[in-house]
Amino acid sequence: MHNGVVWALPSDLTIKVFSLLDTQSLCYAAAACSFFQNCAADPACYVDIDLITVVPRVNNAVVATMVQRAGKVPQSLKLGCVPGPLASSSGSSQPLVNCIRKSTDTARFSWNDKRSRQGKESSILTRSCLAPLSANGESTPGACLRRLHLYNIERLDSTSLTAALSACPSLLDLEIVGLNVESRQTLESISTFCPLIERIFFESSKTGRDDSLKLPTCNDLVNNCPHLSSLSLRGFRLHDYKARVLIKGFRKLRYIDFSTSYSITGAFLKNLGGGSASGSLLQVLILRDCMHLKEVEVARFLEAVLAGDFGHLNYLDISNREGLVSEGDRNHRCYSPSFIPVARLLDERPNLCVLAEFPLEGSFNDIEFDSGDMDSEMNLPSHLIMSTSDSSASFMSISESSYSSDPSSGSDDSSSGYDESSDDVDHVSI
């Protein structure tokens, strides 16, 4: 059916309206009549391609068609399966403030839970789903791509992802979640092919024990990607000395998320926030559910914040479903936020939001966190948000061990010989 006679808008304005629609709504509109179908075929409608679904129902042909329609103008591609309500809102690559909000919205959600949420259903996207980005020709579709978000594409492997990244030299925002790819190879590909990258969100599928990220890879990433301002490495076995190299190396870094890292103790934060130090621009720091995060290191960090360091910091998450490691005994856990100097923080840093949620002692295995509350918490930056069995909060003195002089960096780092105080940085139809 042709609807051009009764439709009030000319084709150019219709195309403009269609370019504002999400990809699924655009496909529905294209099925209405031949006039809409012709308008929906314009490349301007495919600048931002969003093929995220709750259940797998997008195949390689759909991706190829969308990229082909976009021609040389695609700037964003989101692809894969995202559980439930996050399907329409996850992984925003808006400017930093919005990026912070979106990333913290999902800070308590483990993407590795997808199998329990989606059952045994497998994705129908294969390892060649990103091949259209590197199609033969002088100007590949991936050459103009600025944003690439990939979620839970089980059949996508490291070789295919590397080939796709090699075709995207202008990439600014990369989000990788739930892929069966080799982490070190992926980060090496980013440092080699994506020199303009500004945001990396990478969650390993190995749940906190991915030890594939080596120091040379960290150095390459720092040297080759100088514009990075947002770094999320979740699920990596990231030692303190590696974290320090990353933070000190990226001079524009404002957002850090090292959640579910198995080896981080917090010692990497020493001497990072003062004056012109690399960490002085830091706005958001998320260390949620880091197994070996120490209470004393967090206390020292907060003391440094009160001393004037990390002046731009406005959000800190140290919540841990297994509690923090107590000083002197790594086998003893702290389940109380009593070490947080609440009164001083409210008085001296009223714009800083500290999220410190701990379970009742000995009951952490039964604790589940609801990610839906994060928006309300982020809207209240002047409050300290704490949830624990002990509601009291008094500052623990750290005069016995100064923040800048403690040589300990955790037992996992003892063999590295790294000096923590060193400032050297080595649903769709076609």
N, C-alpha and C positions, 0 to 999 in steps of 0.2 A: 504494500500500500504506500502511495506517495502522499505525504502530509504537508508538502511545501506550500500549498495554496492556503490552507487554513492556519498554518503556523505563523505567528506574528513576526518573528525575527528573521532577518536575512541570514544567509549561510555563514557570513563572517562573524556575526554576533552569536549565532548558535555554536559555532566552533569555540568562541571565547567562553561561553557558558560551559560547554562540555569539558574544556580544559581545566575547569575548576572542580570537576567531579572526581571522586575516587574511581579506581579502575573497574571495580565491580559494577558500580552504578552506571558507568559509561557503557559497559557491555549490555546492560539491561536497556539503556536508552537506544543503543544501536539496533536492538531487535524490534523496536517499535514500528519503524517504517523505513522505506528506502531513503528518504531525505535525511533522517537522523543517522542512518547507516553511513551515508556518504560523508556527512559532517564528522562523524565519529572516527572516520578513517584518516583524518588530518593528523600529521605528525605532532602538531601543537598539543593534541590531547594526550600524548604519551611522554611528556617531559618527565613526569613522576609516575613510574609504574609500580603499583602496589598489588602484589599477588599473594599476600599473606592470607592464609585460611586457618580455620579452627581444626578442620579435618582435611586430610590430603585429597584434593580434587583438581589440582593443576598439574598438567603434564608438560613435557618438553615442547610439544607443538604450540601450546598456548604461549609459553615464554618466547619462543622464536617468532611467533606472529606479532606479539606486542613490541618486541625489539625491532622487528622489521618495519612496523608501522611508524615507530619513532624516528627511523632514519638516522640522521646524524645529530639529533638533538636530545637524546635521553640523558637526564641528569641524575635520576634516582631509580634504583631497582630494589624492591623488597620482595623477598621470595622465601617460601617455606611454610611451616605450620607453627602456630603459637597457641598454647592452651588458653581456652576460655576467654575471659574479658580482656586479656592483654592483646588480643589479635588486632584490634584496631588502634592501639595506642602505644605499643612497645617500640623501643628503639628510636626515639625521635632524634633527629640531628639538627634541631633548631639552634639558634644562637645559645651561648653558654648558659644563660639563666634557665631557659626552657630545657636545655639538655640536662642540666642538673636535676630539675624536677622530674623529668621522665626517667632518668637513670635511677634516682632514689626511689621512685615508685616501685621498681622491681628489685630493690636491694635485698629483700627478704625472700624472693622467689628463686628456687633452684630450677634452672631450665633442665637439669638432668632428671627431673621428675616426670618428664613428658610421657614416658612409657606407662606409668601408672595412671596418668590422666587421659591418655588416648588409647590405652589398650595395646593390642598387638598389631594394629593397623600400620602398614608400611607406606612410606611416601612413594608416589608414582613418578616423582622427579628422579632422573638418573644422573650419572656422573657427567653427562654431556649437557646438562640443563643450562650451563653458562656459556656454552660454545658460541651462541650468537653474538656475544660481546666481542669475540676475537675473530669474527668472520673476515675472510680474505678481502683485501682492498686497501687502497691508500689511506682511507680514513675509516677505521673500525668504529662500530657503535660504542664501544667502551672508551674511546678516546675522550669523550666529553662527560663521562659519568663522574659525578661528584659523590654519590652516596650509594653504598652497597650493603644491604642487610640480609643475612642468610640465617634461617632458623630451622634446625632439626631436619635437614635434608640428609637422610641416612646414607644414601648411595654416593654422595659427593665425596671424592677422595682428594688427597693432597695434590696430586698431579694436575687434576682438572682445575682446582682452585688456583694453583700457581699460574696456569695458563690464562685464567680469567684476569687475575691481578696484573699480569704482564701487559694486558690490553687496556689497562685503566691508569695511565700515568697521571691523570688529573684528580684522582680520588682523594676526597677530603675526609670522608666519614665511612668507617668500616665496622660492621657489627657481625660477629660470628658466634653462634650459639648452637650447641648440640650437634656439631659436625664431627664425623669420624676422620679428622685430619691430623697430621703430625704437627704439633704446636711449633716446634723449632723451625721446621721448613716453612710454615705459614708466616711466621714473623720475619724470617729471612727474606721471603718473597715481598713482604710489605716494605722492608728497608731497601730492597733492590729496585722495585718497580713503582713505588708510591711515595716519592720524595715530598709531596705537598700535603701528606696526610695530617689532619688536625685532631681527629678523634678515633681511638681504637677501643672497641669493647669486645673482648675475647674471653669466652668462658670455656675452659677445658672440660672435656667429657670424663676426666679421670678423678673428679671430686676431691680436689685438694692435694693430690699426690703426683701431679704431672711434673716430673723433674727434667723434662726435655729442654727447658729454657736455660741455656748456658751463658756464662759471662760474655764470651765473644759476640753472641747474638744480641745481648743487651747493648754492648758498645756499638755494634753496627746500626742498631735501631736509633740510638742517640745521635750518632754521627750523620746518618743519612736522612733522618726525619726531624729536622730542627723546628718545625712549626707545630709539633704536637702540643695540644693544650688539655686534652682529656684522655686519660689512660685507665682502662679497666682490664685487669688480668685476674680473672676469678677462677679459682680451682687449681692454681699452679702451686707447686712446691717452691715458693719464692723465698729464698734466704734473705736475710737483712742486707747483706753486702750487695746483692743484685738489686734489691729495691732502692738502695741508696744510689747506686750508679744511675739508675733510671731517673730518679727524682732530681739528682744534681745535674744530670746531663740535659734534661729538657728544660730550657730556660723559660718557656712560656706555660709551663704546666699549672693548671688551675684546678683540675679535678682528678682525684685518685681513688680507685676502688680496687683493693687487694683482698676482697672478701674470700673466705674459705681457703686461704693460703695455709698450708700445713706448718710451715717452718718459721714464719715471721714472729719475732718477739716484740718488736717495737723499737729496738735499738737503732734502727736505721734513721730515726727522726732526729738524732742528736745534731745540734748546730746547723739545722737546715732553715730556720725561719727568721734569722736576724738580718737586718740591714739589706744588703743586695744579694743575699743568699738565694739559691735556686728555689727554695720552698717558700719564699716570702710572698709570692703571688697566689699561693694555694688558697682556694675557697672552700673546697669540699674534700674531706678525707673519710673514707669508709673502710674500716677494718673489721667487718662483721664476721663472726664465727671463725676467727683465726685461732687455730687450736693452741698454739704456744704463745699467744699474746700475753705479756706480763703486766700484772697490776702496777708494779713499780715503774715500768717504762711509760705507761699511760699517765701515771701521777707526775712524772718528771716532765712529760710533754705538756700537761696542763699547767704546770708551774712556769714553763717557758712561755706559754701563751699569756699567762698573767703578767709575765715580765716584759711583755711587749712584742714578742716574736709572733710570727704568723698573723700579722695584722689584718689580712684580708679573709682569714678563715671565718666562715659563717655556718658550717655544718660539720659535725664530727659524729661518727657512728662507731662505737666500741662494743656494741651488744654481742653477747656470746651465749649460745644455748648450753655451753659446757663450762661457763665461768672463765675467769682469767686465772693465769698461773700466778700463784703466790710467790713472794720473794723468798729465795733460799730453798724452795722445795717445788720442783716442777710437777710433782705428783699431787700436790695439794691445790685445790681450786678455790678461788674467791668468788662468791656469789652476791656480794654486797657492793653497791656504789658509794659506800661511806667515805672512800678516799677522794671523792670528787669535791672540790671546794665550792659548793653551790653558791653560798652567799657572795663570795668574792667574784665569781664568774658573772653572776647577775648584776653586780655592781660595776665591775670593770669592763666586762665584755657582754653587754646586754643583747647584742645582735648575734651572738653565737648560740646555735642550737646543738646541744649535746644529747645524743640518743644512747642510753646505757640500759639495755634490757637484759636481765639475767634471770635464770630460773630459780625456783626454790632449791636449796642445797640437796643434791643427790637425786633430783627429779628431772634433770635436763633431757633425758631420753623421751619424755612424754610431752615436751614443749613443742608447740607449733606456733608460728608467727603468721599473722594476717597482714599481707602487703597492702591491704586497702586503707590502712590508717596512716600511711606515710604522707599523703597529701596534707592532712590536717596538721601533722607534726611539722612539715616544712613551712606551713603558713604561720607557725608560731616560733620564729627564730629567737625570740627573747626568753624562751622558757627552756629549762632543762628537763628532758623527758626521761624518766627512770621507772623501771618496773621490776620489782624484786620483793623478796620476802621481808627485807629490812628497809623500812622507809626512812630511817635516819640517814643523815648525810653530814659528815664532818671531815675536814681535810686531814689527810695523813701526812705527818711531817716527813720531809725527805732531806733534812739537813745532814743526815749521816752519809748521804751519797749524792753528790751534785749531778745535775742533769747532763752536764757536758764532760764529766770525767769518768763515768762508769765504763770499764772496758768490756763488759759482758755483752755478747751479741747472741747468746743462745747456744746450746750444745750442738745444734746442727751446723753452725758456722765455725766451730772451733778448729776444724781442719783446713779451713780456707786460707788462714794467715792474713786475713783482711783486717786492716786498721779502720775501725769505725769512725775515728776522729779525723781521718785523712780527707782533704778537700780535693784530691785528684780524681778525675773522672776517666778512667780508662773506658569453585563457585562461578567459574567463568565460562562463558560460551563465546565462540568465535563467529 
